Amino acid sequence: MADRQEKKQLLLRISGQLYSELAAWAEDDFRSVNGQIEYLLTQCVRERKKSGRYTPKDDG
């Protein structure tokens, strides 16, 4: 899978309550907690792009 983007590691500190809620939600969706967080962040970024409030930074 050479065309897949490299995954970046991120240290995330969240409350125990939020973690418990995410873990329950992830279980309902048959995902790991990490997978659920990645899914939710991806959805948020897509929605932001659709709304027109997203302006990608040009690194070139």
C-alpha distance matrix in Angstrom:
0.0 3.8 5.5 5.7 9.0 10.2 12.5 16.1 18.7 22.0 25.3 27.0 30.6 32.0 35.1 35.4 36.5 33.5 31.2 33.1 32.9 29.2 28.8 31.0 29.2 25.8 27.4 28.8 25.4 23.7 21.5 21.6 23.7 20.7 18.9 22.2 22.7 19.4 20.1 23.7 22.8 20.4 23.3 25.8 24.0 23.7 27.4 28.3 26.7 28.6 31.8 31.8 32.4 29.0 29.1 25.9 26.7 26.3 24.9 25.6
3.8 0.0 3.8 5.6 8.0 9.2 12.4 15.6 18.6 21.9 25.4 27.4 31.1 32.7 36.1 36.7 38.0 34.9 32.7 35.0 34.8 31.0 30.9 33.3 31.4 28.1 30.0 31.5 28.1 26.6 24.1 24.0 25.6 22.3 20.8 24.1 24.1 20.6 21.7 24.9 23.6 21.2 24.3 26.4 24.1 24.0 27.8 28.3 26.5 28.6 31.8 31.4 31.8 28.2 27.8 24.4 24.8 24.0 22.3 22.7
5.5 3.8 0.0 3.8 6.4 9.1 12.1 15.3 18.7 21.6 25.2 26.8 30.5 31.9 35.3 36.2 37.1 33.8 32.0 34.3 33.7 29.9 30.2 32.5 30.2 27.2 29.4 30.4 26.9 25.9 23.5 23.7 25.1 21.8 20.0 22.8 22.8 19.0 19.8 22.9 21.4 18.7 21.6 23.7 21.2 20.9 24.7 25.2 23.1 25.1 28.4 27.9 28.5 25.0 24.7 21.4 22.1 21.3 20.1 20.5
5.7 5.6 3.8 0.0 3.8 6.4 8.8 12.2 15.4 18.2 21.8 23.2 26.9 28.3 31.6 32.4 33.3 30.1 28.2 30.5 29.9 26.2 26.4 28.8 26.6 23.5 25.8 27.0 23.6 22.6 20.0 20.0 21.3 18.0 16.2 19.1 19.0 15.4 16.3 19.5 18.1 15.6 18.7 20.8 18.7 18.6 22.4 23.0 21.4 23.5 26.6 26.5 26.8 23.4 23.5 20.3 21.2 21.0 19.9 21.0
9.0 8.0 6.4 3.8 0.0 3.8 6.3 9.2 12.7 15.3 19.0 20.6 24.3 25.9 29.4 30.5 31.6 28.3 26.5 29.2 28.7 25.0 25.6 28.2 26.1 23.2 25.8 27.2 23.9 23.2 20.2 19.8 20.4 16.8 15.6 18.4 17.5 13.9 15.5 18.2 16.2 14.1 17.6 19.1 16.7 17.3 20.9 21.0 19.6 22.2 25.0 24.6 24.5 21.0 20.9 17.6 18.1 18.2 16.9 18.4
10.2 9.2 9.1 6.4 3.8 0.0 3.8 6.4 9.7 12.9 16.5 18.5 22.3 24.2 27.8 28.8 30.3 27.2 25.2 28.0 28.0 24.3 24.7 27.6 26.0 22.9 25.5 27.3 24.3 23.3 20.0 18.9 19.3 15.6 15.2 18.2 17.1 13.8 16.2 18.8 16.7 15.4 19.1 20.3 18.1 19.4 22.9 22.8 21.8 24.7 27.1 26.8 26.3 22.7 22.6 19.3 19.3 19.6 17.7 19.6
12.5 12.4 12.1 8.8 6.3 3.8 0.0 3.8 6.6 9.6 13.1 15.0 18.7 20.6 24.0 25.0 26.6 23.5 21.4 24.3 24.4 20.7 21.1 24.2 22.7 19.7 22.3 24.4 21.5 20.7 17.1 15.7 15.8 12.0 12.0 15.0 13.7 10.7 13.5 15.9 14.0 13.4 17.1 18.2 16.6 18.2 21.4 21.4 21.1 24.0 26.1 26.2 25.4 22.1 22.5 19.4 19.7 20.7 19.1 21.5
16.1 15.6 15.3 12.2 9.2 6.4 3.8 0.0 3.8 6.5 10.1 12.4 16.1 18.4 22.0 23.4 25.2 22.2 20.3 23.6 23.9 20.4 21.0 24.4 23.1 20.4 23.3 25.5 23.0 22.4 18.6 16.7 16.0 12.2 13.2 15.7 13.5 11.2 14.6 16.2 13.8 14.0 17.8 18.0 16.5 18.8 21.7 21.2 21.3 24.4 26.1 26.0 24.6 21.4 21.7 18.7 18.5 19.9 18.0 20.8
18.7 18.6 18.7 15.4 12.7 9.7 6.6 3.8 0.0 3.8 6.9 9.6 13.1 15.7 19.3 20.5 22.6 20.0 17.9 21.1 21.9 18.7 19.1 22.7 21.9 19.3 22.0 24.6 22.6 21.8 18.0 15.4 14.3 10.7 12.8 15.1 12.7 11.4 15.1 16.4 14.3 15.4 18.9 19.0 18.1 20.7 23.2 22.7 23.4 26.4 27.8 28.1 26.3 23.4 24.0 21.3 21.1 22.8 20.9 23.9
22.0 21.9 21.6 18.2 15.3 12.9 9.6 6.5 3.8 0.0 3.8 6.1 9.7 12.5 16.1 17.7 19.9 17.2 15.5 19.1 19.8 16.8 17.8 21.4 20.7 18.6 21.6 24.0 22.3 22.1 18.3 15.6 13.6 10.5 13.0 14.4 11.5 11.0 14.8 15.2 12.9 14.9 18.1 17.5 17.0 20.1 22.1 21.3 22.5 25.6 26.5 26.8 24.7 22.1 22.9 20.7 20.6 22.8 21.3 24.6
25.3 25.4 25.2 21.8 19.0 16.5 13.1 10.1 6.9 3.8 0.0 3.8 6.7 10.0 13.4 15.1 17.6 15.4 13.7 17.4 18.6 16.1 16.9 20.6 20.5 18.8 21.5 24.1 23.0 22.8 19.1 16.1 13.6 11.2 14.5 15.4 12.4 13.1 16.7 16.6 14.8 17.3 20.1 19.3 19.3 22.5 24.1 23.3 25.0 27.9 28.5 29.0 26.7 24.4 25.4 23.6 23.3 25.8 24.3 27.7
27.0 27.4 26.8 23.2 20.6 18.5 15.0 12.4 9.6 6.1 3.8 0.0 3.8 6.4 10.1 12.1 14.2 11.9 10.6 14.4 15.4 13.1 14.5 18.0 17.8 16.6 19.5 21.9 21.1 21.3 17.9 15.1 11.9 10.3 13.6 13.5 10.3 11.9 15.2 14.3 12.9 16.0 18.2 17.1 17.8 21.1 22.1 21.5 23.6 26.3 26.6 27.5 25.0 23.2 24.7 23.4 23.6 26.4 25.5 29.1
30.6 31.1 30.5 26.9 24.3 22.3 18.7 16.1 13.1 9.7 6.7 3.8 0.0 3.8 7.0 9.3 11.8 10.2 9.4 13.1 14.4 13.1 14.4 17.7 18.0 17.5 20.1 22.5 22.3 22.7 19.5 16.7 13.2 12.6 16.0 15.4 12.4 14.7 17.6 16.3 15.3 18.7 20.4 19.0 20.2 23.5 24.1 23.4 25.9 28.4 28.3 29.5 26.8 25.4 27.1 26.1 26.3 29.3 28.5 32.2
32.0 32.7 31.9 28.3 25.9 24.2 20.6 18.4 15.7 12.5 10.0 6.4 3.8 0.0 3.8 6.5 8.3 6.5 6.6 10.1 11.1 10.3 12.1 15.0 15.4 15.5 18.1 20.0 20.3 21.1 18.4 15.9 12.2 12.5 15.6 14.1 11.5 14.5 16.8 14.9 14.6 18.3 19.3 18.0 19.8 22.9 23.0 22.7 25.5 27.6 27.3 28.9 26.3 25.4 27.5 26.9 27.6 30.8 30.4 34.2
35.1 36.1 35.3 31.6 29.4 27.8 24.0 22.0 19.3 16.1 13.4 10.1 7.0 3.8 0.0 3.8 5.4 5.3 6.2 8.7 10.0 10.6 12.2 14.4 15.4 16.2 18.3 20.1 21.0 22.0 19.7 17.4 13.7 15.0 17.9 16.0 14.0 17.4 19.2 17.1 17.4 21.1 21.7 20.3 22.6 25.5 25.2 25.1 28.2 29.9 29.5 31.3 28.7 28.2 30.5 30.2 31.0 34.3 34.1 37.8
35.4 36.7 36.2 32.4 30.5 28.8 25.0 23.4 20.5 17.7 15.1 12.1 9.3 6.5 3.8 0.0 3.8 5.5 5.1 6.2 8.7 9.9 10.3 12.3 14.2 15.0 16.4 18.5 19.9 20.5 18.6 16.2 12.9 14.8 17.7 16.0 14.7 18.3 19.8 18.2 19.1 22.6 23.1 22.2 24.7 27.3 27.1 27.5 30.5 32.0 31.8 33.9 31.6 30.9 33.4 32.9 33.9 37.1 36.8 40.4
36.5 38.0 37.1 33.3 31.6 30.3 26.6 25.2 22.6 19.9 17.6 14.2 11.8 8.3 5.4 3.8 0.0 3.8 5.4 5.1 6.3 8.7 9.8 10.8 12.4 14.2 15.5 16.9 18.6 19.8 18.4 16.7 13.4 15.8 18.1 15.6 14.7 18.5 19.4 17.3 18.7 22.1 22.0 21.2 24.0 26.4 25.7 26.4 29.6 30.7 30.3 32.7 30.5 30.3 33.0 33.0 34.2 37.6 37.6 41.3
33.5 34.9 33.8 30.1 28.3 27.2 23.5 22.2 20.0 17.2 15.4 11.9 10.2 6.5 5.3 5.5 3.8 0.0 3.8 5.4 5.1 6.1 8.5 9.9 10.5 12.0 14.1 15.4 16.4 17.9 16.1 14.6 11.1 13.1 15.2 12.5 11.3 15.0 15.9 13.6 14.9 18.4 18.3 17.4 20.2 22.6 22.1 22.7 25.8 27.0 26.8 29.1 27.0 26.6 29.4 29.3 30.7 34.0 34.2 37.8
31.2 32.7 32.0 28.2 26.5 25.2 21.4 20.3 17.9 15.5 13.7 10.6 9.4 6.6 6.2 5.1 5.4 3.8 0.0 3.8 5.4 5.1 6.0 8.6 9.8 10.2 12.1 14.2 15.1 15.8 13.8 11.7 8.2 10.5 12.9 10.9 10.1 13.8 15.0 13.6 15.0 18.2 18.6 18.3 20.8 23.2 23.2 24.0 26.8 28.2 28.4 30.6 28.6 27.8 30.4 29.8 31.1 34.2 34.0 37.6
33.1 35.0 34.3 30.5 29.2 28.0 24.3 23.6 21.1 19.1 17.4 14.4 13.1 10.1 8.7 6.2 5.1 5.4 3.8 0.0 3.8 5.5 5.0 6.2 8.6 9.8 10.6 12.5 14.3 15.1 13.9 12.3 9.5 12.6 14.6 12.3 12.5 16.2 16.8 15.5 17.5 20.4 20.5 20.5 23.3 25.3 25.1 26.3 29.1 30.1 30.4 32.9 31.2 30.5 33.4 32.9 34.4 37.5 37.5 41.0
32.9 34.8 33.7 29.9 28.7 28.0 24.4 23.9 21.9 19.8 18.6 15.4 14.4 11.1 10.0 8.7 6.3 5.1 5.4 3.8 0.0 3.8 5.4 5.2 6.2 8.5 9.9 10.7 12.5 14.1 13.2 12.5 9.8 12.9 14.0 11.0 11.4 15.1 15.0 13.2 15.7 18.5 17.9 17.9 21.1 22.7 22.2 23.7 26.6 27.3 27.4 30.2 28.6 28.3 31.3 31.2 33.0 36.2 36.5 40.0
29.2 31.0 29.9 26.2 25.0 24.3 20.7 20.4 18.7 16.8 16.1 13.1 13.1 10.3 10.6 9.9 8.7 6.1 5.1 5.5 3.8 0.0 3.8 5.5 5.0 5.9 8.5 9.8 10.4 11.9 10.2 9.4 6.4 9.3 10.3 7.3 7.7 11.4 11.5 10.1 12.5 15.2 15.1 15.5 18.3 20.0 20.0 21.4 24.1 25.0 25.5 28.1 26.6 25.9 28.8 28.3 30.2 33.2 33.4 36.8
28.8 30.9 30.2 26.4 25.6 24.7 21.1 21.0 19.1 17.8 16.9 14.5 14.4 12.1 12.2 10.3 9.8 8.5 6.0 5.0 5.4 3.8 0.0 3.8 5.5 5.0 6.1 8.7 9.8 10.2 8.8 7.5 5.4 9.1 10.2 8.2 9.6 12.9 13.1 12.7 15.2 17.5 17.7 18.6 21.2 22.7 23.0 24.7 27.0 28.0 28.8 31.3 30.0 29.0 31.8 31.1 32.8 35.6 35.5 38.8
31.0 33.3 32.5 28.8 28.2 27.6 24.2 24.4 22.7 21.4 20.6 18.0 17.7 15.0 14.4 12.3 10.8 9.9 8.6 6.2 5.2 5.5 3.8 0.0 3.8 5.4 5.1 6.3 8.8 9.8 9.9 9.8 8.6 12.3 12.6 10.1 12.1 15.3 14.6 14.0 17.1 19.1 18.5 19.6 22.6 23.7 23.6 25.7 28.1 28.6 29.3 32.1 31.1 30.5 33.5 33.1 35.1 38.0 38.2 41.4
29.2 31.4 30.2 26.6 26.1 26.0 22.7 23.1 21.9 20.7 20.5 17.8 18.0 15.4 15.4 14.2 12.4 10.5 9.8 8.6 6.2 5.0 5.5 3.8 0.0 3.8 5.4 5.1 6.3 8.6 8.5 9.5 8.4 11.5 11.0 7.8 10.1 12.9 11.6 10.9 14.2 16.0 15.1 16.4 19.5 20.2 20.1 22.3 24.7 25.0 25.8 28.7 27.9 27.4 30.5 30.2 32.4 35.3 35.8 38.9
25.8 28.1 27.2 23.5 23.2 22.9 19.7 20.4 19.3 18.6 18.8 16.6 17.5 15.5 16.2 15.0 14.2 12.0 10.2 9.8 8.5 5.9 5.0 5.4 3.8 0.0 3.8 5.4 5.1 6.0 4.9 5.8 5.6 8.6 7.7 5.4 8.5 10.8 9.8 10.3 13.4 14.7 14.6 16.4 19.0 19.7 20.3 22.5 24.5 25.1 26.4 29.0 28.3 27.2 30.1 29.3 31.4 34.0 34.2 37.2
27.4 30.0 29.4 25.8 25.8 25.5 22.3 23.3 22.0 21.6 21.5 19.5 20.1 18.1 18.3 16.4 15.5 14.1 12.1 10.6 9.9 8.5 6.1 5.1 5.4 3.8 0.0 3.8 5.4 4.9 5.9 7.1 8.0 11.3 10.5 9.0 12.2 14.3 13.3 14.0 17.2 18.3 18.1 20.1 22.6 23.1 23.7 26.1 28.0 28.4 29.8 32.5 31.9 30.9 33.8 32.9 35.1 37.6 37.7 40.6
28.8 31.5 30.4 27.0 27.2 27.3 24.4 25.5 24.6 24.0 24.1 21.9 22.5 20.0 20.1 18.5 16.9 15.4 14.2 12.5 10.7 9.8 8.7 6.3 5.1 5.4 3.8 0.0 3.8 5.6 7.8 10.1 10.8 13.9 12.4 10.2 13.5 15.5 13.5 13.9 17.5 18.3 17.3 19.5 22.3 22.3 22.5 25.3 27.2 27.1 28.4 31.4 31.1 30.4 33.6 33.1 35.5 38.1 38.5 41.4
25.4 28.1 26.9 23.6 23.9 24.3 21.5 23.0 22.6 22.3 23.0 21.1 22.3 20.3 21.0 19.9 18.6 16.4 15.1 14.3 12.5 10.4 9.8 8.8 6.3 5.1 5.4 3.8 0.0 3.8 5.5 8.8 10.0 12.3 9.9 8.0 11.7 12.9 10.5 11.6 15.2 15.4 14.5 17.2 19.7 19.4 20.0 22.9 24.4 24.3 26.1 28.9 28.8 27.9 30.9 30.2 32.7 35.1 35.6 38.3
23.7 26.6 25.9 22.6 23.2 23.3 20.7 22.4 21.8 22.1 22.8 21.3 22.7 21.1 22.0 20.5 19.8 17.9 15.8 15.1 14.1 11.9 10.2 9.8 8.6 6.0 4.9 5.6 3.8 0.0 3.8 7.0 9.6 11.7 9.4 8.9 12.7 13.6 11.9 13.8 16.9 17.0 16.9 19.7 21.8 21.6 22.8 25.5 26.7 27.0 28.9 31.5 31.4 30.1 32.8 31.7 34.0 36.2 36.3 39.0
21.5 24.1 23.5 20.0 20.2 20.0 17.1 18.6 18.0 18.3 19.1 17.9 19.5 18.4 19.7 18.6 18.4 16.1 13.8 13.9 13.2 10.2 8.8 9.9 8.5 4.9 5.9 7.8 5.5 3.8 0.0 3.8 6.4 7.9 5.7 5.9 9.5 10.2 9.3 11.5 14.1 14.4 15.0 17.5 19.3 19.7 21.1 23.4 24.7 25.4 27.3 29.6 29.3 27.7 30.2 28.9 31.0 33.1 33.0 35.8
21.6 24.0 23.7 20.0 19.8 18.9 15.7 16.7 15.4 15.6 16.1 15.1 16.7 15.9 17.4 16.2 16.7 14.6 11.7 12.3 12.5 9.4 7.5 9.8 9.5 5.8 7.1 10.1 8.8 7.0 3.8 0.0 3.8 5.3 4.9 6.1 8.6 9.8 10.3 12.2 14.2 15.1 16.4 18.3 19.9 20.9 22.5 24.3 25.7 26.9 28.6 30.7 29.9 28.1 30.4 28.9 30.6 32.8 32.4 35.3
23.7 25.6 25.1 21.3 20.4 19.3 15.8 16.0 14.3 13.6 13.6 11.9 13.2 12.2 13.7 12.9 13.4 11.1 8.2 9.5 9.8 6.4 5.4 8.6 8.4 5.6 8.0 10.8 10.0 9.6 6.4 3.8 0.0 3.8 5.4 5.0 6.2 8.6 9.7 10.5 12.3 14.1 15.3 16.5 18.4 20.0 21.2 22.6 24.4 25.8 27.1 29.2 28.0 26.4 28.8 27.5 29.1 31.6 31.2 34.4
20.7 22.3 21.8 18.0 16.8 15.6 12.0 12.2 10.7 10.5 11.2 10.3 12.6 12.5 15.0 14.8 15.8 13.1 10.5 12.6 12.9 9.3 9.1 12.3 11.5 8.6 11.3 13.9 12.3 11.7 7.9 5.3 3.8 0.0 3.8 5.4 5.2 6.2 8.6 10.0 10.7 12.2 14.3 15.5 16.6 18.4 20.1 21.2 22.7 24.5 26.0 27.6 26.4 24.4 26.4 24.8 26.1 28.5 27.9 30.9
18.9 20.8 20.0 16.2 15.6 15.2 12.0 13.2 12.8 13.0 14.5 13.6 16.0 15.6 17.9 17.7 18.1 15.2 12.9 14.6 14.0 10.3 10.2 12.6 11.0 7.7 10.5 12.4 9.9 9.4 5.7 4.9 5.4 3.8 0.0 3.8 5.5 5.1 6.0 8.6 9.9 10.4 12.2 14.3 15.4 16.4 18.4 20.0 21.1 22.6 24.5 26.3 25.5 23.5 25.7 24.1 25.8 28.0 27.7 30.6
22.2 24.1 22.8 19.1 18.4 18.2 15.0 15.7 15.1 14.4 15.4 13.5 15.4 14.1 16.0 16.0 15.6 12.5 10.9 12.3 11.0 7.3 8.2 10.1 7.8 5.4 9.0 10.2 8.0 8.9 5.9 6.1 5.0 5.4 3.8 0.0 3.8 5.4 5.0 6.1 8.5 9.8 10.5 12.3 14.3 15.3 16.6 18.4 20.0 21.2 22.7 24.9 24.1 22.5 25.2 24.1 26.1 28.6 28.8 31.8
22.7 24.1 22.8 19.0 17.5 17.1 13.7 13.5 12.7 11.5 12.4 10.3 12.4 11.5 14.0 14.7 14.7 11.3 10.1 12.5 11.4 7.7 9.6 12.1 10.1 8.5 12.2 13.5 11.7 12.7 9.5 8.6 6.2 5.2 5.5 3.8 0.0 3.8 5.4 5.2 6.1 8.5 9.9 10.6 12.3 14.2 15.4 16.5 18.4 20.1 21.2 23.1 21.8 20.2 22.7 21.6 23.3 26.1 26.1 29.4
19.4 20.6 19.0 15.4 13.9 13.8 10.7 11.2 11.4 11.0 13.1 11.9 14.7 14.5 17.4 18.3 18.5 15.0 13.8 16.2 15.1 11.4 12.9 15.3 12.9 10.8 14.3 15.5 12.9 13.6 10.2 9.8 8.6 6.2 5.1 5.4 3.8 0.0 3.8 5.5 5.2 6.1 8.6 9.9 10.6 12.3 14.3 15.4 16.5 18.4 20.1 21.6 20.7 18.6 20.7 19.2 21.0 23.4 23.4 26.4
20.1 21.7 19.8 16.3 15.5 16.2 13.5 14.6 15.1 14.8 16.7 15.2 17.6 16.8 19.2 19.8 19.4 15.9 15.0 16.8 15.0 11.5 13.1 14.6 11.6 9.8 13.3 13.5 10.5 11.9 9.3 10.3 9.7 8.6 6.0 5.0 5.4 3.8 0.0 3.8 5.5 5.1 6.2 8.7 10.0 10.6 12.4 14.4 15.5 16.6 18.6 20.6 20.1 18.4 21.0 19.9 22.2 24.6 25.1 27.9
23.7 24.9 22.9 19.5 18.2 18.8 15.9 16.2 16.4 15.2 16.6 14.3 16.3 14.9 17.1 18.2 17.3 13.6 13.6 15.5 13.2 10.1 12.7 14.0 10.9 10.3 14.0 13.9 11.6 13.8 11.5 12.2 10.5 10.0 8.6 6.1 5.2 5.5 3.8 0.0 3.8 5.4 5.1 6.2 8.7 9.9 10.6 12.4 14.4 15.4 16.6 18.9 18.1 16.9 19.8 19.3 21.7 24.6 25.3 28.4
22.8 23.6 21.4 18.1 16.2 16.7 14.0 13.8 14.3 12.9 14.8 12.9 15.3 14.6 17.4 19.1 18.7 14.9 15.0 17.5 15.7 12.5 15.2 17.1 14.2 13.4 17.2 17.5 15.2 16.9 14.1 14.2 12.3 10.7 9.9 8.5 6.1 5.2 5.5 3.8 0.0 3.8 5.4 5.1 6.2 8.6 9.9 10.5 12.4 14.3 15.4 17.1 15.8 14.2 16.8 16.0 18.2 21.1 21.7 25.0
20.4 21.2 18.7 15.6 14.1 15.4 13.4 14.0 15.4 14.9 17.3 16.0 18.7 18.3 21.1 22.6 22.1 18.4 18.2 20.4 18.5 15.2 17.5 19.1 16.0 14.7 18.3 18.3 15.4 17.0 14.4 15.1 14.1 12.2 10.4 9.8 8.5 6.1 5.1 5.4 3.8 0.0 3.8 5.5 5.2 6.2 8.7 9.9 10.7 12.4 14.4 15.9 15.5 13.4 15.8 14.8 17.4 19.8 20.7 23.5
23.3 24.3 21.6 18.7 17.6 19.1 17.1 17.8 18.9 18.1 20.1 18.2 20.4 19.3 21.7 23.1 22.0 18.3 18.6 20.5 17.9 15.1 17.7 18.5 15.1 14.6 18.1 17.3 14.5 16.9 15.0 16.4 15.3 14.3 12.2 10.5 9.9 8.6 6.2 5.1 5.4 3.8 0.0 3.8 5.5 5.1 6.2 8.6 9.9 10.6 12.4 14.7 14.6 13.4 16.5 16.3 19.3 21.9 23.2 26.0
25.8 26.4 23.7 20.8 19.1 20.3 18.2 18.0 19.0 17.5 19.3 17.1 19.0 18.0 20.3 22.2 21.2 17.4 18.3 20.5 17.9 15.5 18.6 19.6 16.4 16.4 20.1 19.5 17.2 19.7 17.5 18.3 16.5 15.5 14.3 12.3 10.6 9.9 8.7 6.2 5.1 5.5 3.8 0.0 3.8 5.4 5.1 6.2 8.7 9.9 10.6 12.8 11.9 11.0 14.3 14.6 17.5 20.5 22.1 25.1
24.0 24.1 21.2 18.7 16.7 18.1 16.6 16.5 18.1 17.0 19.3 17.8 20.2 19.8 22.6 24.7 24.0 20.2 20.8 23.3 21.1 18.3 21.2 22.6 19.5 19.0 22.6 22.3 19.7 21.8 19.3 19.9 18.4 16.6 15.4 14.3 12.3 10.6 10.0 8.7 6.2 5.2 5.5 3.8 0.0 3.8 5.4 5.0 6.2 8.7 10.0 11.1 10.3 8.4 11.2 11.1 14.0 16.9 18.4 21.4
23.7 24.0 20.9 18.6 17.3 19.4 18.2 18.8 20.7 20.1 22.5 21.1 23.5 22.9 25.5 27.3 26.4 22.6 23.2 25.3 22.7 20.0 22.7 23.7 20.2 19.7 23.1 22.3 19.4 21.6 19.7 20.9 20.0 18.4 16.4 15.3 14.2 12.3 10.6 9.9 8.6 6.2 5.1 5.4 3.8 0.0 3.8 5.4 5.1 6.3 8.7 10.3 10.8 9.3 12.2 12.2 15.7 18.0 20.0 22.4
27.4 27.8 24.7 22.4 20.9 22.9 21.4 21.7 23.2 22.1 24.1 22.1 24.1 23.0 25.2 27.1 25.7 22.1 23.2 25.1 22.2 20.0 23.0 23.6 20.1 20.3 23.7 22.5 20.0 22.8 21.1 22.5 21.2 20.1 18.4 16.6 15.4 14.3 12.4 10.6 9.9 8.7 6.2 5.1 5.4 3.8 0.0 3.8 5.4 5.1 6.2 8.9 9.4 9.2 12.8 13.9 17.3 20.0 22.3 24.9
28.3 28.3 25.2 23.0 21.0 22.8 21.4 21.2 22.7 21.3 23.3 21.5 23.4 22.7 25.1 27.5 26.4 22.7 24.0 26.3 23.7 21.4 24.7 25.7 22.3 22.5 26.1 25.3 22.9 25.5 23.4 24.3 22.6 21.2 20.0 18.4 16.5 15.4 14.4 12.4 10.5 9.9 8.6 6.2 5.0 5.4 3.8 0.0 3.8 5.4 5.2 6.7 6.0 5.8 9.5 11.0 14.3 17.3 19.7 22.4
26.7 26.5 23.1 21.4 19.6 21.8 21.1 21.3 23.4 22.5 25.0 23.6 25.9 25.5 28.2 30.5 29.6 25.8 26.8 29.1 26.6 24.1 27.0 28.1 24.7 24.5 28.0 27.2 24.4 26.7 24.7 25.7 24.4 22.7 21.1 20.0 18.4 16.5 15.5 14.4 12.4 10.7 9.9 8.7 6.2 5.1 5.4 3.8 0.0 3.8 5.5 5.5 6.4 5.0 7.9 9.1 12.8 15.2 17.8 20.1
28.6 28.6 25.1 23.5 22.2 24.7 24.0 24.4 26.4 25.6 27.9 26.3 28.4 27.6 29.9 32.0 30.7 27.0 28.2 30.1 27.3 25.0 28.0 28.6 25.0 25.1 28.4 27.1 24.3 27.0 25.4 26.9 25.8 24.5 22.6 21.2 20.1 18.4 16.6 15.4 14.3 12.4 10.6 9.9 8.7 6.3 5.1 5.4 3.8 0.0 3.8 5.5 7.9 8.0 10.9 12.6 16.3 18.5 21.3 23.3
31.8 31.8 28.4 26.6 25.0 27.1 26.1 26.1 27.8 26.5 28.5 26.6 28.3 27.3 29.5 31.8 30.3 26.8 28.4 30.4 27.4 25.5 28.8 29.3 25.8 26.4 29.8 28.4 26.1 28.9 27.3 28.6 27.1 26.0 24.5 22.7 21.2 20.1 18.6 16.6 15.4 14.4 12.4 10.6 10.0 8.7 6.2 5.2 5.5 3.8 0.0 3.8 5.6 7.5 10.7 13.3 16.7 19.3 22.3 24.5
31.8 31.4 27.9 26.5 24.6 26.8 26.2 26.0 28.1 26.8 29.0 27.5 29.5 28.9 31.3 33.9 32.7 29.1 30.6 32.9 30.2 28.1 31.3 32.1 28.7 29.0 32.5 31.4 28.9 31.5 29.6 30.7 29.2 27.6 26.3 24.9 23.1 21.6 20.6 18.9 17.1 15.9 14.7 12.8 11.1 10.3 8.9 6.7 5.5 5.5 3.8 0.0 3.8 5.4 7.7 10.7 14.0 16.3 19.7 21.6
32.4 31.8 28.5 26.8 24.5 26.3 25.4 24.6 26.3 24.7 26.7 25.0 26.8 26.3 28.7 31.6 30.5 27.0 28.6 31.2 28.6 26.6 30.0 31.1 27.9 28.3 31.9 31.1 28.8 31.4 29.3 29.9 28.0 26.4 25.5 24.1 21.8 20.7 20.1 18.1 15.8 15.5 14.6 11.9 10.3 10.8 9.4 6.0 6.4 7.9 5.6 3.8 0.0 3.8 6.5 9.8 12.7 15.6 18.7 21.1
29.0 28.2 25.0 23.4 21.0 22.7 22.1 21.4 23.4 22.1 24.4 23.2 25.4 25.4 28.2 30.9 30.3 26.6 27.8 30.5 28.3 25.9 29.0 30.5 27.4 27.2 30.9 30.4 27.9 30.1 27.7 28.1 26.4 24.4 23.5 22.5 20.2 18.6 18.4 16.9 14.2 13.4 13.4 11.0 8.4 9.3 9.2 5.8 5.0 8.0 7.5 5.4 3.8 0.0 3.8 6.3 9.4 12.4 15.3 17.8
29.1 27.8 24.7 23.5 20.9 22.6 22.5 21.7 24.0 22.9 25.4 24.7 27.1 27.5 30.5 33.4 33.0 29.4 30.4 33.4 31.3 28.8 31.8 33.5 30.5 30.1 33.8 33.6 30.9 32.8 30.2 30.4 28.8 26.4 25.7 25.2 22.7 20.7 21.0 19.8 16.8 15.8 16.5 14.3 11.2 12.2 12.8 9.5 7.9 10.9 10.7 7.7 6.5 3.8 0.0 3.8 6.4 9.1 12.3 14.5
25.9 24.4 21.4 20.3 17.6 19.3 19.4 18.7 21.3 20.7 23.6 23.4 26.1 26.9 30.2 32.9 33.0 29.3 29.8 32.9 31.2 28.3 31.1 33.1 30.2 29.3 32.9 33.1 30.2 31.7 28.9 28.9 27.5 24.8 24.1 24.1 21.6 19.2 19.9 19.3 16.0 14.8 16.3 14.6 11.1 12.2 13.9 11.0 9.1 12.6 13.3 10.7 9.8 6.3 3.8 0.0 3.8 6.3 9.1 11.6
26.7 24.8 22.1 21.2 18.1 19.3 19.7 18.5 21.1 20.6 23.3 23.6 26.3 27.6 31.0 33.9 34.2 30.7 31.1 34.4 33.0 30.2 32.8 35.1 32.4 31.4 35.1 35.5 32.7 34.0 31.0 30.6 29.1 26.1 25.8 26.1 23.3 21.0 22.2 21.7 18.2 17.4 19.3 17.5 14.0 15.7 17.3 14.3 12.8 16.3 16.7 14.0 12.7 9.4 6.4 3.8 0.0 3.8 6.1 9.0
26.3 24.0 21.3 21.0 18.2 19.6 20.7 19.9 22.8 22.8 25.8 26.4 29.3 30.8 34.3 37.1 37.6 34.0 34.2 37.5 36.2 33.2 35.6 38.0 35.3 34.0 37.6 38.1 35.1 36.2 33.1 32.8 31.6 28.5 28.0 28.6 26.1 23.4 24.6 24.6 21.1 19.8 21.9 20.5 16.9 18.0 20.0 17.3 15.2 18.5 19.3 16.3 15.6 12.4 9.1 6.3 3.8 0.0 3.8 5.5
24.9 22.3 20.1 19.9 16.9 17.7 19.1 18.0 20.9 21.3 24.3 25.5 28.5 30.4 34.1 36.8 37.6 34.2 34.0 37.5 36.5 33.4 35.5 38.2 35.8 34.2 37.7 38.5 35.6 36.3 33.0 32.4 31.2 27.9 27.7 28.8 26.1 23.4 25.1 25.3 21.7 20.7 23.2 22.1 18.4 20.0 22.3 19.7 17.8 21.3 22.3 19.7 18.7 15.3 12.3 9.1 6.1 3.8 0.0 3.8
25.6 22.7 20.5 21.0 18.4 19.6 21.5 20.8 23.9 24.6 27.7 29.1 32.2 34.2 37.8 40.4 41.3 37.8 37.6 41.0 40.0 36.8 38.8 41.4 38.9 37.2 40.6 41.4 38.3 39.0 35.8 35.3 34.4 30.9 30.6 31.8 29.4 26.4 27.9 28.4 25.0 23.5 26.0 25.1 21.4 22.4 24.9 22.4 20.1 23.3 24.5 21.6 21.1 17.8 14.5 11.6 9.0 5.5 3.8 0.0
